[in-house]
Amino acid sequence: MEAPAFDLIESDPAVLQGKPCIKGTRLSVEFILELLATGATQAEILDGWPDLTAEAVAQALRFAASSMRSDVIIAVRPAS
């Protein structure tokens, strides 16, 4: 089985100390999970953060699930 692609998730040491984030934003996977865990719907999240896409939210969830199953390695941008 092929590992899932996380092309919308990145880790940059200059952004939120390298936490996995939605690419091009300062929205961490952890933040997306917290919003959902506290009852926010996907529609509310997308309304609150217009630059976010439904696919990015879905990918954040898949990334979190995958990282709970096993080590997930994503490319880390070199510090600039």
Residue pairs with C-beta under 8 A, 6 or more apart in sequence:
3 66
4 62
4 63
4 66
6 59
6 62
6 63
6 66
6 72
6 74
7 23
7 59
8 22
8 23
8 53
8 55
8 56
8 59
8 60
9 20
9 21
9 22
9 23
9 29
9 59
9 60
9 63
9 74
10 20
10 21
10 23
10 74
10 75
10 77
11 18
11 19
11 20
11 21
11 74
11 75
11 76
11 77
12 18
12 21
12 76
12 77
13 76
13 77
13 78
13 79
14 77
14 79
14 80
15 21
15 26
16 26
16 28
18 76
19 28
19 29
19 30
20 28
20 29
20 30
20 63
20 67
20 74
21 27
21 28
21 29
22 28
22 29
22 32
22 52
22 56
22 59
22 60
23 56
24 51
25 49
25 51
25 52
27 49
27 52
29 60
29 63
29 64
32 45
32 57
32 60
32 61
33 60
33 61
33 64
35 44
35 45
36 42
36 45
36 61
40 48
42 54
42 57
45 52
45 57
46 52
46 53
46 54
46 57
63 72
66 72
